[in-house]
Amino acid sequence: MRVFELRDDPDAFECLVARSPRDRAVLLRGFDGTPMADTWNPVALEVLRDEYHLPSTRRFPDLSIVGGFAPVVSERAASVIASVIADSAELLPVTCEGRRLFALNVINLTPALDLERSSVRRFKDGGRVMRVERHVFNPQLLDGSIFKILEIPRSWVYVTDPLVEAAKSASLLGFKFRLV
C-alpha cells in the first residue's frame, strides 16, 4: 500500500488564512486527531491578498492547507471524498467569502510508523518525535485511506491510494500528493 503526504498547491491556487487571532488559534491548536464535531464553532477564513489587495489571477482550490496542518476542502471535494474517508475524519463547516467549505479533521491516529526503521528527528528531550525524515510504515497497522501518525498528530495528513484516486478521477484542484 502506498502512502502519501496530503499537500496543497499554493503556487497555483488561492491561499486561505484565518480572519481572526481566535480562528488562527483554533487552527493551530486543534487538528491533533481529537474529534471536534460536537463542540465545533465554524472559523472564518479569507483569501490571502497581496499587499495592494489586488484581485488574484489564481483559481480557487478544492484543497487549501490552513495554518500549517488544517486541510480545508470545497463542498465539491467533500462530496467526492466523503465515502472514502468514512469514520477516519470529520468535515467541519467553515466560512470563507460566501463559499461552503469544510475543515478536514483527521481523527484516525495510527501507530503504523515503524520508529525503528524510519528516520525521525526528536526534540531535545530525546523522547517526542519532532518530524519524520524517512517514513517506513507497518502495512498491517495501516487502517483507512486517511490518517495521522500517532506520535506526531499535529503534523501532515497522510492518505493512501483510494483517496488519491478519488481526487484525481474528480479532477479536484489543489490536491498534491507526496509519496513517502
Secondary structure, 3 states (H helix, E strand, C coil): CCEEEEECCCCCECCEEECCHHHHHHHHHCCCCCCCHHHCCCCEEEECCCCCCCCCCCECCCEEEECCCEEEEEHHHHHHHHHHHHHHEEEEEEEECCEEEEEEEECCEECCECCCCCEEEECCCCCCEEEEEECCECHHHCCCCEEEECCCCCCCCEEEHHHHHHHHHCCCCCCEEEEC
